[in-house]
Amino acid sequence: MKGGGRAHLAVGHRADKAAARYPAFTLALALAGCPVVVAGPGDWRPSFRPALPDAFTPMSPSAYHRAVPPSTAPAEDTLTPVEHVNIYTGTQPELNGISFGNVLPLVTVPWAFQSWFPQTRPSPASRWPFEASDERPGLAPGPQFYGMRATHQASPWVGDWGAFQLITTVGDDDAPSGHSPPLGKRRLNAWLNATAKKQASQRDVQNSHALLRARAMQRASQGWGVRPPWGTTPAQPTQTRFSHLDWRKSVAQPHLFTADLRDSESGANYSIRFAPTSHAAVLEVQYDSAEARALPKRLTVNFHACSFIPPVNITARQTSPTEFAVVSRGGVCPEANCAVKFELHLALALSVAPISWRVSSLGPSVFKSTLELELSPGTRQLTARVGTSFISADLARLSLQRQVGGRGLEEVGKQGAARWNEVLSSATLDIVGNGKSKERVAVERATFYTNAYRASHFPRFIDEVSTDGSFVHWSPYTGRKPLAGRLVADSGFWDAYRTVYPWLSLTQPEVLGEMLQGWLNAASEWGGWLAQWASPGDAFSMGGSTLSDVVFSDAIAKGISGFDRSQAFRLLLRNAMDNSGGSGAQGRSAWPRQGRSKRLASESSPGYLPGKEEWGVSYNLETCYCNFAIARAAERLCADDVDTEATCLGRSGASLLAELDARAANYRLLFDDKLGEPSFQPRLANGSFVRQPMDQWGNSFAEAGPRQYRYYAPYDVEGLDELYKGKLCDSMEADLRRKFTGFYLSSTKPHELLEAKRLDLMGFGSLNHNNQVTHHWLYLMLTAPDRRRGAASCANRARHWISRVLQKLYGLQNYSGDEDNGEMSAWYLLSSIGLYPLKLGTNELVLGAPQFERVTLRLRDGKTLVVRRVGWGAASKGHADLRMVLWRRAGGGVFTLNSTKLISYQTILSGGELTFVFGRGPAAGL
């Protein structure tokens, strides 16, 4: 691995056979910095042991952020939560088609208007603009620093928008800062053809647009003026001017980034410090080295066209000797309604007046526009403060004044740290140790708070505070501004509905309510339809399911406040009942991946969407889940809402429930148990099945195959058990132990498939935890009907697997696949505290396998929930036999929850102590 990652292969019993059987994946594990070790005699499958590669060395005060955690790591927690966070976890780019998180090292505040990160790759249009070490031929080794970049990228598969960089350079520059020299036509065409081939080899080859996109990129090679279609990355020149960054002399925390730099052209040394707020930031530059003192200095604000998007241009005016007002237009895709009439306003204030400035552009299609500010050679220190707005220059300046004002970087950094500590401390750990090493205790704390940090980015609020203190926003759906109210973006419901919103319902219910109202405001501006993947408008990613139905229904069932429940329910019913599809790409009738609309599954005569449509089975099963969730919301609203006629479309609660529940049960119609292994399969209108091989990836299944979707009815475990003839638990455990043999009918394999093979190598069979499709498996298995008791029970075997996943697939280096908008981090958080929302739309939480001695959740109204774990000695050997669960109410009284695997959300909100008792011997400390 680039950057000096540590890897080793410990050879043991049958390990040589494993290496021979899977040489490519064993090598990939080692190259990725994932040590491969033998789990034990008789088990040749390698296991995952997280370790920090040398390149990920932010050198914060936290001891475990170093390459090798020293034995002096504190046993007692002497650090604040934000000091535990490792922002580099999951940032390693793909290796041989395998994702390790696909996230950026964001320096930001929770749910910020924009985030920032140190850009270390030269192309602004790259969807992977950061790598801990980017070594290129002809350049000095080590990472190259291309400035602090403001970003809205929630996923590399959707891309960035509204991005810009703050770039500092020292010394003369023959070409404009951040620009490449002009390219010859032959070299340019070669470059663009190479880009086309690279695009064709990446993940989106698997969908129906892949060939179109590849051909469009080839057409683009004929000249700059051809715009690639939606979903492609426009090839463009890269930046050649950069600074060398020494990770050993940098600090990277959620609220602060500092680094010692060396200019690539002049060799002059200088340093930067950076601290953000939600809408603003402070950059301090120190030119203290002897070689830097006499050289020209330059600060460049670089606006660029990012992936998927059209040209960008800027205008700037100097409002005072040290202040500038800048507006950038473009930079957000107009195709697929990503944004309308986008403008990014900057208010820039400097501590010293520049001696000159200019605006320049690059490329006939204006791939870059820059504001370059030339500073006096005698400048020893520069402080740049920047505020941003999507509405006006006045609001950009107002945000800068309110959030930064005249405060220095130290004060702004402390402000950001305080906000992070407020959010991260909504769940606090008390790790007793219990025989663990100091290093292990430190890593556990860091892993927990790092995942809490990752789960607190998306969806982001893209609204602003007006002069009168009210929230206003620019609408990416209509282009109008300012509009009243909150607005959110940069999140996809297909991923986030599973865990992100349920985690917020436990720890940040007020924030969740504001987010949901932000989605409702977006729907009001988009013709009365809920967006499903907004970036910033609906990017139409992940098919035509309306999984926002599950999120809103779950919030209604849990009694979350802060949003208009009646408006929300009317929109949910529109998704379920209205087949018009709006503009043809809204609601459940939308199927933009194939450029045409689908009929609602409920409207088709057999009760399902017939045929072998791309992702069709996934669409059917997800729609059934949506109907179940809406039915649960109807139970709450249509029974006691006085405005029943308006809220429930004039339907009686009984008739509405009957229809929705009947449609939710239609998942059974796709279950084929006549030939081969039972599973959900594509079905024609005449009732005959078109069977897809169990391990074939894609086609009728989204980012998976029939095996991964064979248990996708998490809301009806009893119904699934009936379909599996009472052997649901046995079938699931067989799949957990089954060797993964997934295949794809193309030479280019999806990264999810490659990652799944890697997890099989680690001993997880067909679980495929690298992708969201199977994230409910272990909790479905835990709640499956079962007559067995003790260690052999289905519940305890499921808890054993949950503990294995938490202990082996989560750490401080990588994720097992795409982290996806905080979903994988939130899965870890919910699972590690022993409370998981399997049946969304209800108020039930599954009692799982908590990993810590004590976790305290800060609830609303000043109440707390303490989750304790005792008698965990056997768990170190991989066992998690739960004897009993005790519930001690805040008002007094102790109850045993042995007869149930569930606890209600309302019970938790009342506050108290939940104690999980594991093991066979006497449990001390009850």
Disulfide bonds with the S-S distance in Angstrom:
Cys333-Cys338 2.25
Cys638-Cys648 2.03
Cys729-Cys794 2.00
